[in-house]
Amino acid sequence: MSNDLHGVTLEAMVTRLQEHYGWDQLGRKIDINCFISDPSIKSSLKFLRRTPWARTQVEELYQATKFAD
């Protein structure tokens, strides 16, 4: 993973992505249940912390997303 994520917590990534896309679009971009079925930041973090392939997808989407700061 590149240094673009240095200092960015998983919680910050999920929160920013959710605010940017909303749960519906986020669930379409990354097809994982924690974004589709009764989504919440807390449940998403629990799943992503124990599922490396899903966390990688979140990190890649975070890096690919152009946020308007």
N, CA, C and O atoms as a GROMACS GRO file, in nm:
protein
  276
    1MET      N    1   0.085  -0.118   0.000
    1MET     CA    2   0.000   0.000   0.000
    1MET      C    3   0.089   0.123   0.000
    1MET      O    4   0.194   0.124   0.065
    2SER      N    5   0.051   0.222  -0.068
    2SER     CA    6   0.134   0.343  -0.078
    2SER      C    7   0.121   0.428   0.047
    2SER      O    8   0.037   0.402   0.133
    3ASN      N    9   0.206   0.529   0.056
    3ASN     CA   10   0.206   0.618   0.171
    3ASN      C   11   0.086   0.712   0.174
    3ASN      O   12   0.071   0.789   0.268
    4ASP      N   13   0.000   0.707   0.072
    4ASP     CA   14  -0.119   0.791   0.071
    4ASP      C   15  -0.207   0.763   0.193
    4ASP      O   16  -0.284   0.849   0.236
    5LEU      N   17  -0.194   0.643   0.249
    5LEU     CA   18  -0.276   0.604   0.362
    5LEU      C   19  -0.206   0.626   0.496
    5LEU      O   20  -0.263   0.599   0.601
    6HIS      N   21  -0.084   0.675   0.493
    6HIS     CA   22  -0.009   0.695   0.618
    6HIS      C   23  -0.086   0.789   0.711
    6HIS      O   24  -0.117   0.902   0.674
    7GLY      N   25  -0.116   0.740   0.830
    7GLY     CA   26  -0.185   0.822   0.928
    7GLY      C   27  -0.336   0.825   0.913
    7GLY      O   28  -0.404   0.890   0.992
    8VAL      N   29  -0.391   0.756   0.812
    8VAL     CA   30  -0.536   0.753   0.793
    8VAL      C   31  -0.589   0.624   0.855
    8VAL      O   32  -0.551   0.514   0.814
    9THR      N   33  -0.676   0.637   0.953
    9THR     CA   34  -0.732   0.518   1.018
    9THR      C   35  -0.838   0.454   0.930
    9THR      O   36  -0.896   0.519   0.843
   10LEU      N   37  -0.863   0.327   0.956
   10LEU     CA   38  -0.969   0.257   0.884
   10LEU      C   39  -1.103   0.324   0.910
   10LEU      O   40  -1.185   0.337   0.819
   11GLU      N   41  -1.126   0.367   1.032
   11GLU     CA   42  -1.251   0.435   1.065
   11GLU      C   43  -1.267   0.564   0.985
   11GLU      O   44  -1.376   0.595   0.938
   12ALA      N   45  -1.158   0.639   0.970
   12ALA     CA   46  -1.163   0.763   0.892
   12ALA      C   47  -1.193   0.733   0.745
   12ALA      O   48  -1.268   0.806   0.680
   13MET      N   49  -1.132   0.626   0.692
   13MET     CA   50  -1.158   0.588   0.552
   13MET      C   51  -1.303   0.552   0.530
   13MET      O   52  -1.367   0.602   0.438
   14VAL      N   53  -1.357   0.464   0.616
   14VAL     CA   54  -1.495   0.418   0.599
   14VAL      C   55  -1.591   0.536   0.616
   14VAL      O   56  -1.687   0.549   0.540
   15THR      N   57  -1.565   0.621   0.713
   15THR     CA   58  -1.652   0.737   0.737
   15THR      C   59  -1.651   0.831   0.617
   15THR      O   60  -1.756   0.877   0.573
   16ARG      N   61  -1.534   0.858   0.565
   16ARG     CA   62  -1.522   0.950   0.450
   16ARG      C   63  -1.589   0.892   0.325
   16ARG      O   64  -1.659   0.962   0.253
   17LEU      N   65  -1.566   0.763   0.302
   17LEU     CA   66  -1.629   0.697   0.186
   17LEU      C   67  -1.781   0.696   0.200
   17LEU      O   68  -1.853   0.721   0.104
   18GLN      N   69  -1.829   0.668   0.320
   18GLN     CA   70  -1.974   0.664   0.342
   18GLN      C   71  -2.035   0.802   0.323
   18GLN      O   72  -2.143   0.815   0.264
   19GLU      N   73  -1.968   0.905   0.371
   19GLU     CA   74  -2.018   1.041   0.353
   19GLU      C   75  -2.018   1.082   0.205
   19GLU      O   76  -2.107   1.153   0.159
   20HIS      N   77  -1.917   1.035   0.133
   20HIS     CA   78  -1.902   1.071  -0.008
   20HIS      C   79  -2.002   0.996  -0.097
   20HIS      O   80  -2.068   1.056  -0.182
   21TYR      N   81  -2.013   0.865  -0.077
   21TYR     CA   82  -2.094   0.781  -0.164
   21TYR      C   83  -2.232   0.748  -0.108
   21TYR      O   84  -2.327   0.728  -0.184
   22GLY      N   85  -2.245   0.742   0.023
   22GLY     CA   86  -2.366   0.688   0.084
   22GLY      C   87  -2.357   0.536   0.086
   22GLY      O   88  -2.282   0.478   0.009
   23TRP      N   89  -2.433   0.473   0.175
   23TRP     CA   90  -2.424   0.327   0.187
   23TRP      C   91  -2.463   0.255   0.059
   23TRP      O   92  -2.399   0.156   0.022
   24ASP      N   93  -2.568   0.302  -0.010
   24ASP     CA   94  -2.615   0.232  -0.131
   24ASP      C   95  -2.507   0.224  -0.237
   24ASP      O   96  -2.477   0.116  -0.288
   25GLN      N   97  -2.449   0.337  -0.269
   25GLN     CA   98  -2.347   0.339  -0.374
   25GLN      C   99  -2.219   0.269  -0.326
   25GLN      O  100  -2.152   0.203  -0.406
   26LEU      N  101  -2.186   0.284  -0.200
   26LEU     CA  102  -2.068   0.216  -0.147
   26LEU      C  103  -2.085   0.065  -0.156
   26LEU      O  104  -1.991  -0.007  -0.189
   27GLY      N  105  -2.205   0.016  -0.127
   27GLY     CA  106  -2.234  -0.127  -0.138
   27GLY      C  107  -2.229  -0.177  -0.282
   27GLY      O  108  -2.200  -0.294  -0.306
   28ARG      N  109  -2.258  -0.089  -0.377
   28ARG     CA  110  -2.245  -0.128  -0.519
   28ARG      C  111  -2.099  -0.130  -0.563
   28ARG      O  112  -2.058  -0.212  -0.645
   29LYS      N  113  -2.020  -0.039  -0.508
   29LYS     CA  114  -1.878  -0.032  -0.546
   29LYS      C  115  -1.797  -0.145  -0.482
   29LYS      O  116  -1.708  -0.202  -0.545
   30ILE      N  117  -1.830  -0.177  -0.357
   30ILE     CA  118  -1.763  -0.287  -0.287
   30ILE      C  119  -1.874  -0.376  -0.234
   30ILE      O  120  -1.942  -0.343  -0.138
   31ASP      N  121  -1.892  -0.490  -0.299
   31ASP     CA  122  -2.004  -0.579  -0.271
   31ASP      C  123  -1.975  -0.665  -0.148
   31ASP      O  124  -1.941  -0.783  -0.159
   32ILE      N  125  -1.990  -0.604  -0.032
   32ILE     CA  126  -1.976  -0.677   0.094
   32ILE      C  127  -2.097  -0.646   0.181
   32ILE      O  128  -2.148  -0.534   0.181
   33ASN      N  129  -2.141  -0.746   0.254
   33ASN     CA  130  -2.264  -0.737   0.330
   33ASN      C  131  -2.266  -0.622   0.430
   33ASN      O  132  -2.371  -0.562   0.452
   34CYS      N  133  -2.152  -0.590   0.490
   34CYS     CA  134  -2.153  -0.486   0.593
   34CYS      C  135  -2.185  -0.348   0.534
   34CYS      O  136  -2.216  -0.256   0.608
   35PHE      N  137  -2.178  -0.333   0.401
   35PHE     CA  138  -2.216  -0.208   0.336
   35PHE      C  139  -2.358  -0.214   0.278
   35PHE      O  140  -2.413  -0.112   0.238
   36ILE      N  141  -2.416  -0.334   0.274
   36ILE     CA  142  -2.544  -0.355   0.208
   36ILE      C  143  -2.658  -0.382   0.306
   36ILE      O  144  -2.765  -0.322   0.297
   37SER      N  145  -2.634  -0.472   0.400
   37SER     CA  146  -2.740  -0.515   0.492
   37SER      C  147  -2.725  -0.446   0.627
   37SER      O  148  -2.633  -0.478   0.703
   38ASP      N  149  -2.814  -0.354   0.658
   38ASP     CA  150  -2.815  -0.279   0.784
   38ASP      C  151  -2.677  -0.221   0.815
   38ASP      O  152  -2.619  -0.250   0.920
   39PRO      N  153  -2.625  -0.138   0.725
   39PRO     CA  154  -2.487  -0.090   0.741
   39PRO      C  155  -2.470   0.011   0.855
   39PRO      O  156  -2.559   0.090   0.885
   40SER      N  157  -2.353   0.004   0.915
   40SER     CA  158  -2.313   0.104   1.014
   40SER      C  159  -2.161   0.110   1.014
   40SER      O  160  -2.094   0.016   0.970
   41ILE      N  161  -2.108   0.220   1.062
   41ILE     CA  162  -1.961   0.232   1.069
   41ILE      C  163  -1.907   0.123   1.160
   41ILE      O  164  -1.809   0.056   1.126
   42LYS      N  165  -1.970   0.104   1.276
   42LYS     CA  166  -1.922   0.006   1.374
   42LYS      C  167  -1.918  -0.136   1.318
   42LYS      O  168  -1.817  -0.205   1.331
   43SER      N  169  -2.027  -0.180   1.254
   43SER     CA  170  -2.030  -0.316   1.200
   43SER      C  171  -1.932  -0.331   1.084
   43SER      O  172  -1.871  -0.437   1.066
   44SER      N  173  -1.917  -0.226   1.006
   44SER     CA  174  -1.823  -0.231   0.894
   44SER      C  175  -1.680  -0.244   0.945
   44SER      O  176  -1.602  -0.324   0.892
   45LEU      N  177  -1.646  -0.167   1.046
   45LEU     CA  178  -1.510  -0.174   1.102
   45LEU      C  179  -1.481  -0.312   1.159
   45LEU      O  180  -1.372  -0.366   1.140
   46LYS      N  181  -1.578  -0.370   1.229
   46LYS     CA  182  -1.560  -0.504   1.286
   46LYS      C  183  -1.529  -0.606   1.176
   46LYS      O  184  -1.437  -0.686   1.190
   47PHE      N  185  -1.606  -0.601   1.068
   47PHE     CA  186  -1.585  -0.693   0.957
   47PHE      C  187  -1.452  -0.667   0.887
   47PHE      O  188  -1.375  -0.760   0.862
   48LEU      N  189  -1.424  -0.541   0.857
   48LEU     CA  190  -1.304  -0.508   0.780
   48LEU      C  191  -1.176  -0.538   0.857
   48LEU      O  192  -1.074  -0.572   0.797
   49ARG      N  193  -1.179  -0.525   0.988
   49ARG     CA  194  -1.059  -0.552   1.070
   49ARG      C  195  -1.022  -0.698   1.070
   49ARG      O  196  -0.906  -0.733   1.094
   50ARG      N  197  -1.119  -0.786   1.043
   50ARG     CA  198  -1.086  -0.929   1.041
   50ARG      C  199  -1.092  -0.992   0.902
   50ARG      O  200  -1.084  -1.114   0.887
   51THR      N  201  -1.106  -0.906   0.800
   51THR     CA  202  -1.117  -0.956   0.663
   51THR      C  203  -1.023  -0.878   0.572
   51THR      O  204  -1.062  -0.777   0.514
   52PRO      N  205  -0.897  -0.924   0.561
   52PRO     CA  206  -0.796  -0.847   0.487
   52PRO      C  207  -0.832  -0.815   0.342
   52PRO      O  208  -0.802  -0.705   0.296
   53TRP      N  209  -0.895  -0.907   0.269
   53TRP     CA  210  -0.927  -0.879   0.128
   53TRP      C  211  -1.028  -0.766   0.116
   53TRP      O  212  -1.020  -0.686   0.023
   54ALA      N  213  -1.122  -0.759   0.209
   54ALA     CA  214  -1.222  -0.651   0.205
   54ALA      C  215  -1.159  -0.518   0.244
   54ALA      O  216  -1.189  -0.414   0.186
   55ARG      N  217  -1.071  -0.522   0.344
   55ARG     CA  218  -1.002  -0.400   0.385
   55ARG      C  219  -0.919  -0.344   0.269
   55ARG      O  220  -0.914  -0.223   0.248
   56THR      N  221  -0.854  -0.432   0.196
   56THR     CA  222  -0.775  -0.390   0.080
   56THR      C  223  -0.864  -0.319  -0.022
   56THR      O  224  -0.823  -0.218  -0.079
   57GLN      N  225  -0.984  -0.371  -0.045
   57GLN     CA  226  -1.076  -0.307  -0.140
   57GLN      C  227  -1.115  -0.167  -0.093
   57GLN      O  228  -1.126  -0.075  -0.174
   58VAL      N  229  -1.138  -0.152   0.038
   58VAL     CA  230  -1.173  -0.022   0.094
   58VAL      C  231  -1.056   0.075   0.077
   58VAL      O  232  -1.076   0.190   0.039
   59GLU      N  233  -0.935   0.028   0.106
   59GLU     CA  234  -0.817   0.114   0.093
   59GLU      C  235  -0.797   0.157  -0.052
   59GLU      O  236  -0.765   0.273  -0.079
   60GLU      N  237  -0.817   0.065  -0.145
   60GLU     CA  238  -0.801   0.097  -0.287
   60GLU      C  239  -0.907   0.197  -0.334
   60GLU      O  240  -0.876   0.290  -0.409
   61LEU      N  241  -1.031   0.180  -0.290
   61LEU     CA  242  -1.136   0.274  -0.328
   61LEU      C  243  -1.108   0.411  -0.266
   61LEU      O  244  -1.127   0.513  -0.331
   62TYR      N  245  -1.063   0.413  -0.143
   62TYR     CA  246  -1.030   0.538  -0.076
   62TYR      C  247  -0.923   0.614  -0.154
   62TYR      O  248  -0.934   0.735  -0.175
   63GLN      N  249  -0.821   0.543  -0.197
   63GLN     CA  250  -0.712   0.606  -0.274
   63GLN      C  251  -0.760   0.652  -0.411
   63GLN      O  252  -0.712   0.753  -0.462
   64ALA      N  253  -0.852   0.579  -0.471
   64ALA     CA  254  -0.899   0.612  -0.605
   64ALA      C  255  -1.002   0.725  -0.606
   64ALA      O  256  -1.025   0.789  -0.708
   65THR      N  257  -1.064   0.749  -0.491
   65THR     CA  258  -1.169   0.850  -0.482
   65THR      C  259  -1.109   0.990  -0.472
   65THR      O  260  -1.018   1.015  -0.393
   66LYS      N  261  -1.160   1.077  -0.553
   66LYS     CA  262  -1.115   1.217  -0.551
   66LYS      C  263  -1.211   1.296  -0.464
   66LYS      O  264  -1.321   1.333  -0.508
   67PHE      N  265  -1.171   1.322  -0.343
   67PHE     CA  266  -1.255   1.398  -0.250
   67PHE      C  267  -1.237   1.546  -0.275
   67PHE      O  268  -1.125   1.593  -0.294
   68ALA      N  269  -1.346   1.620  -0.274
   68ALA     CA  270  -1.339   1.765  -0.287
   68ALA      C  271  -1.319   1.823  -0.148
   68ALA      O  272  -1.413   1.830  -0.068
   69ASP      N  273  -1.198   1.865  -0.120
   69ASP     CA  274  -1.168   1.919   0.014
   69ASP      C  275  -1.196   2.065   0.025
   69ASP      O  276  -1.175   2.124   0.131
   0.00000   0.00000   0.00000
